[in-house]
């Protein structure tokens, strides 16, 4: 069974552990051009863009018609998309921020892990818990970003149940609920959280990027 890593913030890790989050949206790295209006699923986890020639000024053969055709065929660079997170039946292992701490006088073979979501602050020795897996290599003492979490340190594994492609602002209220947002207006709550994570990256709510929509469950 194929496995893929995926990063989550501490807030969303807690939502997963509580059973509130069963879906995530991730930006498609190679965004299609303006003529892509949708996607057709070719097979599990693989999608083909549906393109449409925009309205143009003048008759066929005019300068604007030629420009519209250039835009149309430029989208062919994304003819097929393969979800980098896998397909239904594959598994995701969650990466999250964590601490690696050694027991005083015991050496690197006695490391403990403390996850940021659990602590929210620098851990104290009496609050440490031993890892469930022995590390293949000792970790540097101190705080580690989620991107550096090795597979053995992950405590959450998810099974992908569905994958689709859509525009970000196509999210429904029920999907925002499945994203773990528990507010009177879950879509607005999702929008605010999305902006915090993605606006500076150039994928804000107003940009309405194409996204992977991944549903999952804890096996």
C-alpha positions as CSV (number, residue, x, y, z in Angstrom):
1,X,0.0,0.0,0.0
2,X,1.4,3.4,-1.0
3,X,1.9,6.1,1.6
4,X,2.5,9.8,1.3
5,X,3.5,12.4,3.9
6,X,1.1,15.4,4.5
7,X,1.6,18.4,6.8
8,X,-1.0,19.7,9.2
9,X,-1.0,22.5,11.7
10,X,-1.5,21.7,15.4
11,X,-5.1,23.0,15.3
12,X,-6.0,20.6,12.4
13,X,-4.2,17.7,14.0
14,X,-6.5,18.1,17.0
15,X,-9.5,18.3,14.7
16,X,-8.4,15.0,13.1
17,X,-7.9,13.3,16.5
18,X,-11.3,14.5,17.7
19,X,-12.9,13.2,14.5
20,X,-14.0,16.6,13.3
21,X,-11.8,16.8,10.2
22,X,-12.2,14.3,7.4
23,X,-11.2,16.5,4.4
24,X,-8.4,18.8,3.3
25,X,-7.8,21.1,0.4
26,X,-4.3,21.5,-1.1
27,X,-3.3,23.9,-3.9
28,X,-2.5,22.4,-7.3
29,X,1.1,23.4,-7.9
30,X,0.8,23.9,-11.6
31,X,-2.3,26.1,-12.0
32,X,-4.0,25.8,-15.4
33,X,-4.6,28.7,-17.6
34,X,-7.8,30.7,-18.0
35,X,-9.5,28.4,-20.5
36,X,-9.8,25.5,-18.0
37,X,-13.4,25.3,-16.8
38,X,-13.4,22.0,-15.1
39,X,-11.8,18.5,-14.8
40,X,-12.8,15.0,-15.9
41,X,-11.5,12.1,-13.9
42,X,-9.6,9.7,-16.1
43,X,-8.9,7.1,-13.4
44,X,-8.3,7.2,-9.7
45,X,-6.3,10.2,-8.7
46,X,-5.8,11.4,-12.3
47,X,-7.7,14.2,-14.0
48,X,-7.9,15.8,-17.4
49,X,-8.8,19.5,-17.7
50,X,-11.9,20.5,-19.7
51,X,-11.1,23.6,-21.7
52,X,-13.3,26.2,-23.4
53,X,-12.4,28.8,-26.0
54,X,-13.2,32.2,-24.6
55,X,-15.4,34.7,-26.5
56,X,-13.3,36.7,-28.9
57,X,-13.8,39.9,-30.9
58,X,-14.1,39.9,-34.6
59,X,-14.5,37.0,-37.0
60,X,-12.6,33.7,-37.1
61,X,-9.0,34.5,-38.1
62,X,-9.0,37.9,-36.4
63,X,-6.1,38.8,-34.1
64,X,-8.3,38.3,-31.0
65,X,-9.4,34.9,-32.3
66,X,-5.8,33.9,-32.8
67,X,-4.9,35.1,-29.3
68,X,-7.8,33.1,-27.8
69,X,-6.6,30.0,-29.6
70,X,-3.1,30.5,-28.2
71,X,-4.5,30.7,-24.7
72,X,-6.6,27.6,-25.3
73,X,-3.7,25.5,-26.5
74,X,-1.4,26.8,-23.8
75,X,-3.4,24.8,-21.3
76,X,-2.2,21.6,-22.8
77,X,0.8,21.7,-20.6
78,X,-1.5,20.4,-17.8
79,X,-3.2,17.9,-20.0
80,X,-3.3,15.3,-17.1
81,X,-2.9,15.9,-13.4
82,X,-1.9,13.1,-11.0
83,X,-2.7,13.8,-7.3
84,X,0.6,14.0,-5.5
85,X,-1.1,12.8,-2.3
86,X,-2.2,9.5,-3.8
87,X,-5.5,8.0,-4.7
88,X,-8.4,6.3,-2.9
89,X,-7.0,3.4,-0.9
90,X,-3.6,5.0,-0.4
91,X,-2.5,6.2,3.0
92,X,-1.3,9.5,4.3
93,X,1.1,9.9,7.3
94,X,0.7,13.1,9.2
95,X,3.7,15.4,9.8
96,X,3.4,17.9,12.6
97,X,5.7,20.1,14.7
98,X,7.3,18.3,17.6
99,X,10.0,18.3,20.2
100,X,12.8,15.7,20.6
101,X,14.2,15.5,24.1
102,X,16.8,13.2,25.6
103,X,16.6,11.8,29.1
104,X,19.5,13.3,31.1
105,X,22.4,11.0,31.3
106,X,20.8,8.3,29.2
107,X,22.1,9.2,25.7
108,X,20.4,9.4,22.4
109,X,18.9,5.9,22.7
110,X,16.4,7.3,25.2
111,X,14.7,10.1,23.3
112,X,11.2,11.3,23.9
113,X,8.8,13.0,21.5
114,X,6.4,15.7,22.5
115,X,4.0,17.0,19.8
116,X,3.3,20.7,19.7
117,X,-0.5,20.1,19.5
118,X,-0.4,18.4,22.9
119,X,1.9,20.8,24.7
120,X,1.6,24.2,23.1
121,X,4.8,25.2,24.9
122,X,8.3,23.9,25.7
123,X,7.9,20.6,27.5
124,X,9.0,19.8,31.0
125,X,10.8,16.5,31.8
126,X,7.9,15.2,34.0
127,X,5.5,15.6,31.0
128,X,7.5,13.6,28.5
129,X,6.3,10.4,27.0
130,X,8.4,7.7,25.4
131,X,8.1,7.2,21.6
132,X,6.2,4.1,20.3
133,X,8.9,3.5,17.7
134,X,12.7,3.3,18.0
135,X,14.3,5.9,15.8
136,X,16.6,4.6,13.0
137,X,18.7,7.7,13.6
138,X,18.8,9.9,16.7
139,X,17.1,13.3,16.3
140,X,18.7,16.6,17.1
141,X,17.6,17.7,20.5
142,X,15.0,20.5,20.6
143,X,12.1,21.7,18.4
144,X,11.5,20.3,14.9
145,X,9.4,21.7,12.1
146,X,6.8,19.3,10.7
147,X,8.6,19.2,7.3
148,X,11.5,17.4,9.1
149,X,9.4,14.8,10.9
150,X,10.6,11.2,9.9
151,X,8.0,8.5,9.2
152,X,8.6,6.6,12.4
153,X,7.8,9.7,14.5
154,X,4.3,10.2,12.9
155,X,1.5,9.1,15.2
156,X,-1.4,9.5,12.7
157,X,-2.1,7.5,9.6
158,X,-5.1,8.3,7.3
159,X,-6.7,6.4,4.5
160,X,-7.7,8.4,1.4
161,X,-11.4,7.7,0.6
162,X,-11.9,10.2,-2.3
163,X,-10.0,12.7,-4.5
164,X,-11.4,15.4,-6.7
165,X,-10.4,18.7,-8.3
166,X,-12.3,22.0,-8.0
167,X,-12.0,25.7,-7.5
168,X,-11.3,26.8,-3.9
169,X,-14.4,29.0,-3.7
170,X,-16.6,26.1,-4.7
171,X,-16.5,24.8,-1.2
172,X,-19.9,24.0,0.3
173,X,-21.0,24.5,3.9
174,X,-21.0,20.7,4.5
175,X,-17.4,20.5,3.1
176,X,-16.3,23.4,5.3
177,X,-17.7,21.4,8.2
178,X,-15.8,18.3,7.1
179,X,-12.7,20.5,7.0
180,X,-13.0,20.8,10.8
181,X,-14.5,24.3,10.9
182,X,-17.1,24.5,13.7
183,X,-18.4,28.1,13.5
184,X,-21.9,29.5,12.8
185,X,-20.7,30.2,9.2
186,X,-18.2,27.4,8.4
187,X,-17.4,28.6,4.9
188,X,-16.4,32.0,6.3
189,X,-14.4,30.3,9.0
190,X,-12.6,28.2,6.4
191,X,-11.9,31.3,4.3
192,X,-10.2,33.0,7.2
193,X,-8.1,29.9,8.0
194,X,-7.2,29.5,4.3
195,X,-6.1,33.2,4.1
196,X,-3.8,32.7,7.1
197,X,-2.0,29.8,5.5
198,X,-2.0,30.7,1.8
199,X,-2.5,34.4,1.1
200,X,1.2,35.2,1.3
201,X,2.0,32.2,-1.0
202,X,-0.1,33.8,-3.7
203,X,-3.1,31.5,-3.4
204,X,-5.6,33.7,-1.5
205,X,-9.4,33.3,-1.4
206,X,-9.9,36.0,-4.1
207,X,-7.5,34.2,-6.4
208,X,-9.8,31.2,-6.3
209,X,-7.1,28.6,-7.2
210,X,-7.7,25.1,-8.4
211,X,-7.3,22.7,-5.4
212,X,-7.1,19.0,-4.6
213,X,-10.0,18.0,-2.4
214,X,-8.9,14.9,-0.4
215,X,-11.3,13.0,1.8
216,X,-9.9,10.6,4.4
217,X,-10.7,8.5,7.4
218,X,-8.6,7.1,10.3
219,X,-8.3,3.3,9.6
